[in-house]
């Protein structure tokens, strides 16, 4: 299996005298499902932000496929991976769900295909969003906004998914839809990295579990 | 005691009623779970409890909320807060001091408590939640889960009679949730009313009463306008 991310001898900290990661060694496989756990403040979100290129200035080796992360542009990275931020409003760029997904389709891709409309509707249907497609985001509930971001993910199906707390705020029905989507992707050889505190996972689709501890990461 | 009497509410410009003629009563020591699918109105209900609806959020609102014998309509939001306060879903909307300690001291300072009592509440809450190491940290630099813990801590230093918790478990580690569960049990035993909108089974398991919005929304009453 090819790793999509390789960390070796890797260190990172927001402050010089306070390292969050020290000599981290980690390989994340491109086609499997990886779960990352850890206490509050241990660096889970930081790791997601590093992997999606939102944070730089690390020490040591950090590769995306075979390329040094330092040398890649944000655009290069965003063609390979997509991040679902924990703070859901940070994922929304438009005023309505419909507009948000159109922006994903038209702006963030080089080519637009004819079946874009159909793809978008399929994504909305999966998460039962037909009722509020044209509603302004500020009138939607937390869970409804979260569903926009999950639908947008479906338009990025060929990228590696990095999901920071994707299950929080979802009811059990939505959780199982998302779990099934992740399973389907895995069967098509597309991997996902999940940061979550949930312990009651159906572990059948999770390949590797890691726990961030003492500035490093341990396999569980 | 917290009482809702014949509450009806829908947002302006939207035809669907979130609640119609809904009545409910909570007694001291009650832990109440608010359940429902996403978009069913869990946060809306918490906003009605604490008076943000109708005081800040517009819509069609009818009915009365009472804390004990006091009609909530007669209290301003700042007057309501010492009795009943809400931890919102998004912690970024609720933290507004640069340092964690200031955030926690703000409420008891406004209650004009003695500095000794303020320190006792701040230090006590930090140690109860096991986040003493965050005391002098900048709130803006905390992680999402840490921010949630700090907003919960600031509710505890205010120490209202009624605690409203909207998705408090989101982003909190399992150890953190165990700590929160213990705290809520203790608060309920001391006579607080706690209302939880959440999906976490441990937290929902604390509740003796449930408001199931799916059931209410599917009930026959709702379709009669």
Interface residues (C-beta under 8 A of the other chain):
Chain A: X14 X37 X38 X39 X40 X41 X44 X45 X46 X86 X87 X89 X132 X139 X140 X141 X142 X143 X144 X146 X147 X165 X168 X169 X170 X171 X172 X173 X174 X197 X199 X200
Chain B: X11 X14 X36 X37 X38 X39 X41 X42 X43 X44 X89 X90 X92 X134 X141 X142 X143 X144 X145 X146 X149 X167 X169 X170 X171 X172 X173 X174 X175 X176 X177 X199 X201
